[in-house]
């Protein structure tokens, strides 16, 4: 084989590895877009003076939770109830 011929030969698994890598990149991109939307929503709430208020029960979200997840929209109690219902 010449150098040109070798360049045309695809290594077994290479296409699959590239496809997997692309899929992972798409998943990461979607996750980052979702996080950006959540952060933008939190910034809007700050402007409206509603930041840190649970969207479900209307009570204040604990500072400890907001320090872990600044874009949180539910207090821990409501989040647990929602997750329990999901199953």
JORA-V979297 format. One record per pair of residues at least 12 apart in sequence whose C-alpha atoms are under 6 Angstrom apart, sorted by the first residue. I is the first residue (numbers start at 0). J is the second residue. D is the distance in whole Angstrom. If there is no record, write none. Layout:
((I,J,D) (I,J,D))
This chain:
((37,70,6) (38,70,5) (41,70,5) (53,72,5) (53,73,4) (53,74,5) (54,72,6) (54,73,6) (60,74,5))
